[in-house]
Amino acid sequence: MAEATARRRARGTGGGAARRAERTSTAVETARFIERNIPNFEVLTQEALEIIEHNAETVLEEIGVNFVNNPGALARWKEAGADVQGERVRIPRGLARTLCATAPSQFTQHARNPDRNVEIGGRNLVLAPVYGPPFVRDLDGGRRYATIEDFRTFVKLGQMSKWLHHSGGTVCEPTDIAVNKRHLDMLLAHMTLSDKPFMGSVTEPSRAADSVEMCEILFGKQFVSEHTVMTSLVNINSPLTFDDVMMGALETYAAAGQACIVSPFIVGGAMAPVSVAGTLTQVLAEVLAGVAYSQLIRPGAPVIFGAFVTSIDMNSGAPTFGTPEAAHITYGAGQLARRLGLPYRSSGSFCGSKLPDAQAAYETANSLNMGLLSGVNFMLHACGWLEGGLVSSFEKFVMDADQLGTLHHLAKGVSIDENAQAMDAIREVGPGGHYLGCAHTQANFKSAFWRSEVLDYKPYETWSEDGARDTVALAQVRMAKLLDAYQKPAMDPAIEEQLNDYVARKKASMTDSFT
C-alpha cells in the first residue's frame, strides 16, 4: 500500500498541495516525441553492411578489447566464453551478437509526469539538450565557467521548450560545487524544476547508485525496480578500451534495470581510422562489446547503440562538425543499429564555432538533419552546443530548441488525405485567383505551416524600427520571455522534502573534492 501511494505521488498527482499547485500553474506545451513518417536515408549496401559486420567480429575475436581495472568484468567475460589474457578480452565470433539479442529494441522511459513519458526505439525520435560543457556563454556575460545557477536556468529553459522531450543530464558542468557532490544538485534540479525525463550520473559508480536511490524517492522503490526512469551516457574510451569508471556506472544501472547509452567517442583520424568503413567497423565492435557486457550484468537491461562521431582538422587537430564524412558514418551506424535491433543515439546541434553565428548555424543544421534522416532514436546535444562541446550557450539553446520544430514537421511526411489534396480549394480559386481567402486556407492556416518563435519575418522597415536585432539578440529576448513565464511544475511536498534531505545528508557525509 505504501509503495502504491508513493508511486501515485511520484507520477505527479499525489497530495492535495500538489493538486492545488497544478491547478494554478501555467500550462507548458510539450510536443510528443517524434514518430517518423518518412524513410531513413541509407548509404550502405547490403554487401557493405555485411563486410563491416564481418570485420567488427574479426576485431573482437582477433584483436579484442581492454576492460581495465575491472577484475569483475574480466571474470564475467571468462565465464561467458571469452578468451581473457590480462585485461585483454577476445570475444569469439558471434558471442557478443548473441548476448546483445536480449536487449530490448524499444523501451519506455518514464517521467514523473506520465504525459511526458518517451518511447525510445522503433520509428521514434526523442530530443535531449546539450551535455557536458564546463563553460557557458550568453550575450551579456560572454564565456565563463558554469555554475549551478546556470545549470538550473538551462533546466528551466528545457522545461519551457515545446519541442524538447527530455531534460537531459549534465546540461553544463557546475564548477562552483565540488566534483564529488555536484551530481546531487544536478539531479535535484532535474527532478524538481522539470517534469520531463532525465539522465543519471556516470562520473563514478557510487554516483550512479545515488541516482538510483534518488529516483526511488521520486518514483517509489517498487516502481523503479519495474520501470526505466533514467537513461545515462556511458562513453567508451575509443579505441577499444572500457574503463572501470564508466563500466562501473553501467554495471550499477544495468543491475537496476535502467538504460545506458553505450557510445564510442570517435574523432576520426585520432580515435578511429580516417576512413568511413574503418570507423564504422570500430564503432560496431565497441558497441557490440559494451552492449553484450550490459546483458552479462542483467539480460534484458535497456541499452542504446551510441555513436558520437566527428572528424578532425588535420592542420589544427581540432574536431570538425557537420561534415560529409560524419554524415556518412551517422547514416551507416543507423543501419547497423537497426540490423542489431537496438535503439540508436547520435547527432545533435553540433558545431565548432565559438559564437552562435553563421558557422554554428550551417554546421548545426547539417547535424540535426542527418540525425533525423539517419533514424536516430535518442538525440543528445539537440540544443545549446557550442565550441565543439566546450560551451553551453543560452542563446543557442533557445535558437536550436526553436529549430527542433522543423524536425517534428519534416518527420510528419506528406499527408495525402482528402483535405491535403485540396481539390475544393483549387476548384474554388481557379485560374488567376489567389488562395488567401478561400475556405480551405481559412480552415487550415493555423496548422498548415511551422512558424519559428525566434526568427524575424517582418518587413525591413519594421525590423529596423524594432532595433535591427540579429538572431542572437532575438534569442535573448525569447529566453527572457520563457524564464519570465516559467513556473515550477507541481510536486508532492513530502517527496521534495525527502529529496532535499537526501541531498543534504549525502553532501554533509563527504568532504569536498575537486578531482
C-alpha positions in Angstrom: 0.0 0.0 0.0 2.8 2.4 0.9 4.6 1.6 -2.4 1.4 2.2 -4.3 0.9 5.6 -2.6 4.5 6.6 -3.3 4.1 5.6 -6.9 0.9 7.7 -7.3 2.6 10.7 -5.8 5.7 10.2 -7.9 3.7 10.3 -11.1 2.8 13.9 -10.4 -0.7 13.8 -8.9 -0.1 12.8 -5.2 -1.1 15.1 -2.4 -3.7 17.9 -2.1 -1.0 20.6 -2.1 0.4 19.2 -5.4 -3.1 19.2 -7.0 -3.8 22.7 -5.9 -0.4 23.9 -7.3 -1.1 22.1 -10.5 -4.4 23.9 -10.9 -2.8 27.3 -10.5 0.3 26.6 -12.6 0.9 27.8 -16.1 0.3 25.1 -18.7 3.5 24.3 -20.6 3.0 22.7 -24.0 5.5 20.0 -24.9 5.2 18.2 -28.2 5.0 14.4 -28.1 8.2 12.6 -29.1 8.6 12.4 -32.9 7.2 9.4 -34.7 8.7 9.4 -38.2 6.5 9.0 -41.2 9.5 9.5 -43.6 12.0 6.9 -44.7 15.5 6.6 -43.2 18.4 7.6 -45.5 20.7 4.6 -46.1 24.1 5.0 -47.6 25.4 1.4 -47.2 24.6 -1.5 -49.5 23.8 -5.0 -48.1 27.3 -6.1 -49.2 28.9 -3.2 -47.4 26.9 -3.8 -44.2 27.9 -7.5 -44.2 31.6 -6.6 -44.7 31.6 -4.2 -41.8 29.8 -6.7 -39.6 32.3 -9.4 -40.5 35.2 -7.1 -39.8 33.8 -6.0 -36.5 33.6 -9.6 -35.4 37.1 -10.1 -36.5 38.3 -7.2 -34.4 36.6 -8.6 -31.3 37.9 -12.1 -32.0 41.5 -11.4 -33.0 42.4 -8.0 -31.6 40.0 -7.9 -28.7 39.1 -5.0 -26.3 40.5 -4.0 -22.9 38.5 -3.9 -19.7 40.8 -2.0 -17.4 41.0 -2.0 -13.6 37.9 -4.3 -13.6 38.5 -7.8 -12.4 34.8 -8.5 -12.1 34.3 -7.7 -15.7 37.1 -10.0 -16.7 35.6 -12.8 -14.7 32.2 -12.3 -16.2 33.7 -12.4 -19.7 35.7 -15.5 -19.0 32.7 -17.3 -17.6 30.7 -16.3 -20.8 33.3 -18.0 -23.0 35.7 -15.1 -24.0 39.5 -15.5 -24.1 40.8 -13.3 -21.3 44.5 -12.6 -21.2 45.4 -9.9 -18.6 43.0 -7.1 -19.3 42.5 -8.0 -22.9 39.2 -9.7 -23.8 38.9 -11.5 -27.1 35.3 -12.4 -27.9 34.6 -15.4 -30.1 32.8 -14.7 -33.3 29.0 -14.4 -32.7 29.2 -14.4 -28.9 28.7 -10.6 -28.5 25.8 -10.5 -31.0 24.1 -13.4 -29.3 24.3 -11.7 -25.9 23.0 -8.4 -27.5 19.9 -10.2 -28.6 18.3 -10.0 -25.1 18.4 -6.2 -25.1 15.0 -4.6 -25.9 14.6 -3.0 -29.3 12.3 -0.3 -27.7 11.5 0.8 -24.2 9.6 3.5 -22.3 11.5 6.0 -20.2 9.0 7.2 -17.5 8.9 10.9 -16.4 7.4 12.0 -13.1 4.6 13.5 -15.2 3.4 10.5 -17.2 2.3 12.8 -20.1 6.0 13.4 -20.6 7.0 9.7 -20.9 9.0 8.9 -24.0 9.3 5.8 -26.2 13.0 5.2 -27.2 13.4 2.9 -30.3 11.4 1.9 -33.3 10.4 4.9 -35.5 10.7 7.4 -32.7 13.0 10.3 -32.0 13.5 11.8 -28.6 15.3 15.1 -28.3 17.5 16.0 -25.3 19.7 19.0 -24.7 23.4 19.6 -24.7 25.5 17.5 -22.2 28.8 18.1 -20.5 30.3 21.6 -21.2 32.3 23.2 -18.4 31.7 26.7 -19.8 28.6 28.7 -20.6 28.1 31.7 -22.8 25.4 34.4 -23.1 25.2 37.7 -24.9 25.7 39.8 -21.7 28.3 37.8 -19.8 30.3 36.2 -22.6 32.2 33.0 -22.0 32.7 31.9 -18.3 32.8 28.8 -16.1 29.4 27.3 -15.5 27.6 27.5 -12.1 24.8 25.6 -10.5 22.5 28.6 -11.2 23.4 28.4 -14.9 22.5 24.7 -14.7 19.1 25.5 -13.1 18.5 28.1 -15.8 19.1 25.5 -18.6 16.7 23.0 -16.9 14.0 25.7 -16.7 14.5 26.6 -20.4 14.3 22.9 -21.2 11.1 22.6 -19.3 9.6 25.6 -21.2 10.8 24.4 -24.7 7.9 22.9 -26.6 9.9 20.8 -29.0 12.3 19.3 -26.4 11.1 16.0 -24.9 13.8 15.3 -22.4 15.5 17.3 -19.6 18.9 15.7 -20.3 21.8 15.3 -17.9 24.8 17.5 -17.4 23.5 20.4 -19.4 26.6 22.2 -18.1 29.2 21.4 -15.5 28.5 23.4 -12.4 32.1 24.2 -11.4 31.2 26.1 -8.2 30.2 22.8 -6.5 32.7 20.1 -5.5 33.1 17.3 -8.1 32.0 14.6 -5.7 28.8 16.5 -4.7 27.6 18.3 -7.8 25.7 15.3 -9.2 23.3 15.5 -6.3 22.5 19.2 -7.0 22.1 18.5 -10.8 19.8 15.5 -10.2 17.7 17.6 -7.7 17.4 20.3 -10.3 16.1 17.9 -13.0 13.7 16.2 -10.5 12.2 19.4 -9.1 12.4 22.1 -11.8 11.3 19.9 -14.6 8.8 17.1 -15.0 10.4 15.7 -18.2 12.5 12.6 -18.2 16.2 13.0 -17.3 19.6 11.3 -17.2 21.7 9.9 -14.3 25.3 10.5 -13.2 28.1 8.3 -14.6 31.2 10.0 -13.3 31.7 7.4 -10.6 29.8 4.2 -9.8 28.7 5.5 -6.4 27.1 8.5 -8.1 25.2 6.2 -10.3 24.0 4.4 -7.2 23.0 7.8 -5.7 21.0 8.5 -8.9 19.1 5.2 -8.5 18.4 6.0 -4.8 17.1 9.5 -5.6 14.8 8.0 -8.3 13.5 5.6 -5.7 12.4 8.6 -3.6 10.9 10.3 -6.6 9.1 7.4 -8.2 8.9 4.8 -5.4 11.3 1.9 -5.0 8.9 -0.7 -6.4 8.2 1.5 -9.5 11.9 1.9 -10.2 12.5 -1.8 -9.9 9.9 -2.5 -12.6 10.3 0.5 -15.0 13.0 2.5 -16.7 13.2 6.0 -15.3 16.7 7.0 -16.3 18.8 7.0 -19.4 22.5 7.6 -18.9 25.6 8.1 -21.1 28.4 5.6 -20.9 31.3 6.6 -23.2 33.8 4.0 -24.4 37.4 5.2 -24.3 38.0 4.6 -28.0 39.8 2.8 -29.4 38.6 -0.4 -27.9 39.0 0.4 -24.2 36.4 0.1 -21.4 37.5 1.8 -18.2 36.3 0.9 -14.7 34.5 4.2 -14.0 32.2 4.1 -17.0 31.7 0.3 -16.7 31.1 0.7 -13.0 28.3 3.1 -13.8 26.9 0.8 -16.5 27.0 -2.2 -14.0 25.0 -0.2 -11.5 22.4 1.0 -14.0 22.0 -2.4 -15.8 21.6 -4.2 -12.5 18.8 -1.7 -11.6 17.1 -2.1 -15.0 18.0 1.5 -16.0 19.0 2.4 -19.6 22.5 3.2 -20.7 23.7 4.7 -24.0 26.8 2.7 -24.9 28.6 5.2 -27.0 32.1 5.1 -28.6 33.7 8.6 -28.6 35.0 8.9 -32.1 37.2 11.6 -33.6 38.1 10.3 -37.0 41.8 10.2 -37.5 42.5 10.3 -33.8 40.4 7.7 -32.0 39.4 5.8 -35.2 40.6 5.3 -38.8 40.2 8.2 -41.2 38.0 6.1 -43.5 34.2 5.8 -43.1 34.2 2.0 -43.3 37.1 1.6 -40.9 35.4 3.9 -38.4 32.1 2.0 -38.7 33.9 -1.3 -38.1 35.4 0.0 -34.9 32.2 1.6 -33.7 30.3 -1.6 -34.2 32.9 -3.7 -32.5 32.9 -1.4 -29.4 29.1 -1.2 -29.2 28.8 -5.0 -29.6 31.2 -5.5 -26.7 29.6 -2.8 -24.5 26.0 -3.9 -25.0 26.9 -7.5 -24.6 28.6 -6.7 -21.3 25.4 -4.9 -20.1 23.5 -8.1 -20.8 26.0 -10.2 -18.8 25.0 -7.9 -15.9 21.3 -8.3 -16.4 19.7 -9.8 -19.5 17.0 -7.5 -20.8 18.6 -4.4 -19.4 17.7 -1.5 -21.8 20.6 -0.2 -23.9 21.1 2.3 -26.7 23.6 1.9 -29.6 25.5 5.1 -29.4 27.7 6.8 -32.0 29.3 10.2 -31.2 31.2 10.9 -34.4 33.3 13.8 -35.7 36.2 14.3 -38.0 39.4 16.2 -37.3 41.0 19.2 -38.9 44.4 17.8 -40.0 46.0 21.2 -39.7 45.0 22.2 -36.2 43.9 18.9 -34.7 40.6 20.5 -33.7 37.3 18.4 -34.1 35.1 19.5 -37.0 31.3 19.1 -37.2 28.6 19.0 -39.8 30.9 17.4 -42.3 30.0 14.9 -45.1 32.2 12.2 -43.6 30.4 12.5 -40.2 27.1 12.3 -42.0 28.2 9.1 -43.8 29.2 7.5 -40.5 26.0 8.6 -38.8 23.8 7.2 -41.6 25.8 3.9 -41.7 25.7 3.5 -37.9 22.0 3.9 -38.0 21.8 1.0 -40.5 24.0 -1.2 -38.3 21.9 -0.3 -35.2 18.7 -1.3 -36.9 20.2 -4.6 -38.1 21.3 -5.3 -34.5 17.8 -4.5 -33.3 18.8 -1.7 -30.9 17.7 1.9 -30.3 20.1 4.4 -31.8 21.7 7.5 -30.4 23.7 10.0 -32.4 23.8 13.5 -33.9 22.8 16.8 -32.2 23.3 20.6 -32.6 27.0 20.0 -33.3 29.2 22.9 -34.3 32.8 24.1 -33.8 32.0 27.8 -33.8 32.9 30.0 -30.9 29.7 32.0 -31.3 26.1 31.3 -32.3 26.9 32.7 -35.8 26.6 31.5 -39.4 29.2 28.8 -39.0 27.3 27.5 -36.0 24.0 27.6 -38.0 25.4 25.8 -41.0 27.1 23.0 -39.0 24.1 22.6 -36.7 21.6 22.4 -39.5 23.7 19.7 -41.2 24.0 17.8 -37.9 20.3 18.0 -37.0 19.1 16.9 -40.4 21.4 14.0 -40.6 20.2 12.9 -37.2 16.6 12.9 -38.4 17.3 11.1 -41.7 19.7 8.5 -40.2 17.0 7.1 -37.9 18.3 8.4 -34.6 16.0 7.4 -31.7 17.7 9.5 -28.9 19.4 12.7 -29.9 21.6 14.1 -27.1 23.0 17.6 -27.6 19.9 18.6 -29.6 20.2 22.2 -28.4 22.7 24.5 -26.9 26.0 23.0 -28.1 28.8 25.5 -29.0 32.6 25.4 -29.4 33.0 21.7 -30.0 31.1 20.9 -26.9 33.1 23.1 -24.5 30.4 25.6 -24.1 26.6 25.6 -23.4 25.2 28.7 -24.9 21.9 30.2 -23.6 21.0 31.9 -26.8 21.9 29.0 -29.0 19.9 26.7 -26.7 16.9 28.8 -27.5 17.7 29.0 -31.2 18.3 25.3 -31.5 15.2 24.4 -29.4 13.1 26.5 -31.7 14.6 24.8 -34.8 13.8 21.4 -33.4 10.2 22.2 -34.5 11.3 21.8 -38.1 12.4 18.2 -37.3 8.9 17.5 -36.0 7.2 18.8 -39.1 9.6 17.2 -41.5 9.1 13.8 -39.8 5.4 14.0 -40.3 5.9 13.3 -44.0 3.4 14.3 -46.6 -0.3 13.8 -46.0 -2.5 12.7 -48.9 -5.9 12.6 -47.3 -8.9 14.4 -48.9 -8.2 17.6 -47.0 -4.5 17.6 -48.1 -5.4 17.0 -51.7 -7.1 20.5 -51.6 -9.2 19.9 -54.7 -12.0 22.0 -53.4 -9.6 24.9 -53.0 -8.2 24.5 -56.5 -11.8 24.5 -57.9 -12.8 27.5 -55.8 -9.8 29.7 -56.8 -9.5 28.7 -60.4 -7.1 30.3 -62.9 -5.7 33.7 -62.0 -7.1 33.9 -58.4 -5.4 33.6 -55.0 -5.8 31.3 -52.1 -5.6 33.8 -49.2 -9.3 34.0 -48.6 -10.6 30.6 -49.8 -12.4 28.3 -47.5 -9.6 25.7 -47.4 -7.0 28.3 -46.4 -9.3 29.7 -43.7 -9.8 26.2 -42.3 -6.2 25.2 -42.3 -4.0 28.2 -42.0 -3.4 27.9 -38.2 -1.7 24.5 -38.5 -0.6 24.5 -42.2 3.0 25.8 -41.7 5.5 25.6 -38.9 6.5 29.0 -37.6 9.6 30.0 -35.7 9.3 31.7 -32.3 12.7 33.3 -32.7 13.4 34.1 -36.3 12.3 37.5 -37.7 9.8 37.6 -40.7 9.0 41.4 -40.5 9.5 43.8 -43.4 12.8 45.6 -43.4 11.2 48.9 -42.2 9.5 47.3 -39.2 12.6 45.2 -38.4 14.7 48.4 -38.5 12.3 50.3 -36.3 12.3 47.5 -33.8 16.1 47.8 -33.3 17.5 45.9 -36.3 18.2 42.9 -34.0 20.0 39.8 -35.2 19.0 36.3 -34.4 21.2 36.1 -31.2 19.5 39.3 -29.8 16.1 37.9 -30.7 17.0 34.6 -28.9 18.0 36.6 -25.8 14.5 38.2 -25.8 12.9 34.8 -26.3 15.0 33.4 -23.4 13.9 36.2 -21.1 10.2 35.6 -22.0 10.5 31.9 -21.4 12.2 32.3 -18.0 9.6 35.0 -17.0 6.8 32.6 -17.8 8.4 29.6 -16.1 6.6 28.1 -13.1 8.0 25.1 -11.2 5.9 22.0 -12.1 3.7 20.7 -9.3 5.3 18.2 -7.0 4.2 16.4 -3.8 5.9 18.5 -1.0 6.7 15.4 1.0 8.7 13.9 -1.9 10.5 17.2 -2.5 11.4 17.3 1.2 12.7 13.8 1.1 14.9 14.6 -1.9 16.3 17.8 -0.3 17.0 15.8 2.9 18.8 13.1 0.9 21.0 15.6 -0.9 21.8 17.5 2.3 22.7 14.3 4.2 24.8 13.0 1.3 26.7 16.2 0.9 27.3 16.5 4.7 28.8 13.0 4.8 31.6 13.9 2.4 34.5 16.4 2.4 34.7 18.5 -0.8 36.8 17.0 -3.6 37.6 18.8 -6.9 39.2 15.8 -8.5 
